[in-house]
Amino acid sequence: MSGSLSNGRAIRTLNIIDDYNREALWIEVDTSLPAERVVQVLENLLLWRTAPKQIRMDNGPELISQRLESWAKEKQIELIHIQPGKPAQNAYIERFNRTFREEVLDAYLFDDVDEVRMLTEHWLEE
């Protein structure tokens, strides 16, 4: 997802949920989230969760990268990309994203990325 700070600077979030139990696993927040950062976040999740058989995602540039593909192949995880323009194929995360946008990103004016991270962490705990 994307949003912006009060000064207009763009921010990005990587929202990860478990489709099976609809548990929000992690939200990574920064000004950019390249493929290497996505891999790092997924590696961190694997430290406390078992590896999934597959990961469903949209077609963002960081999610269709060669780096992510090679990581998934190494971990024996199938990457399933939804069809462009078909968000209903990833309905749980789309619903989650809407709630996160309404309750966090659109509800506050943030001055810096650390504020977004702090409020996001608190929101996830609730």
Secondary structure as GFF3:
##gff-version 3
##sequence-region A 1 126
A	DSSP	beta_strand	2	4	.	.	.	ID=ss1
A	DSSP	beta_strand	10	18	.	.	.	ID=ss2
A	DSSP	beta_strand	23	30	.	.	.	ID=ss3
A	DSSP	alpha_helix	35	46	.	.	.	ID=ss4
A	DSSP	beta_strand	54	57	.	.	.	ID=ss5
A	DSSP	three_ten_helix	61	63	.	.	.	ID=ss6
A	DSSP	alpha_helix	66	75	.	.	.	ID=ss7
A	DSSP	beta_strand	78	81	.	.	.	ID=ss8
A	DSSP	three_ten_helix	87	90	.	.	.	ID=ss9
A	DSSP	alpha_helix	91	100	.	.	.	ID=ss10
A	DSSP	pi_helix	101	105	.	.	.	ID=ss11
A	DSSP	alpha_helix	113	125	.	.	.	ID=ss12
###
